[in-house]
């Protein structure tokens, strides 16, 4: 309620509605499971497979599936035999395994 609303209502006050409690989904600010909360994992954390498309990188895939680009190392370790020695060189059409984290 702004100043002009207050003046036009001749000083009438309206009760303040309590704010709704945010739904945290069982995690704290940092994404850690809250004590006693049921944890649910994203679909990618169940050991899915992924087919590389044009423009992909391991960090982009990790960001999309895990929500954290720095988890590309886990994807690389799980697929080292397919990718080879250079993690920057993935090819369109490669079938990668997304490990459970």
N, C-alpha and C positions, 0 to 999 in steps of 0.2 A: 504494500500500500504506500503510495507516494504522498508527498506533501499536498498536492492539489486534490487527491482523492480524500484526504483527511479534511481539508477545508470545505470541499463540496458536500461532505457528509455531516457537516456541522459538529465535528468532534465525535461522531458515533464510532465506537470501536467494534471491530469484528473479532470473534474468537480465532485464535491461531490453531490451525489444524496440525496435529503431530505429523512429523515426517515418517514416511514408510521405512521400515527397516530394510536395508539392502540384502539381497539374496547373495550369499557368498559362495554357495555351491560346495561348502565343506573345505574351503581353502582360506588361508590367510592372505595378506597383501602380497607376499612373495610367492604364492602358488603352492605352499606347503600344506599338506593335509592337516586340518584342524583335529585336535584330539577327539576321538570318538566319532568322527565323521566317516560316513561311507565314502570310499574313494572310487571314482570312476575314471577310467583311462580313455584317452581318445582312441578312435578306431585304429590309427596307425600304430599304437603301442601294442597291438595284439599280434604283430608279426605279419603285416600285410606285404604285398608285393607292389611294385610301382614300375611302370614303363616310362623310360626317359623320353621327353618330348623336346622339340627345338627350343633353345633358350634356357634350358635347365642347368643348374649346377647343384652340387651336393648341398651347399648351404641354402639354396632356394627350396630344395626338396625338404630339408630338415625344418626350415622355418614354416613351411606349409603344413607338414604333417605333425611336427612336435611343438611348434610354436617357438622354437629357439634355433636360430641359424647355426649356433656354435655346436650343435649336436651332429654336424655333418661327419665328424670323426667316427661316430658309431656306425653310420651308414657305410662309410668307407671300409671300416674294419670287417663288417659283415659281408661286403661285396668285393673284397680285395682281389679275389681270383677272377672276377668278371671285369673289373675296372682296370686292373694292372697297377704298375708302380706309380703312375701319375694321377692323383685324385682330381686334378683339374681337367682331365681328359675323359669325359663320359660321352657316349655316343647315343644318338637318337635310336630308340628301339630297344636299348638294353633293358632287361628285366632285372630290377634290383629288389632285394629283400629289405624291408624296413624292420629292423630288430625291435623287440620289446624293450622298452626302457624302464 
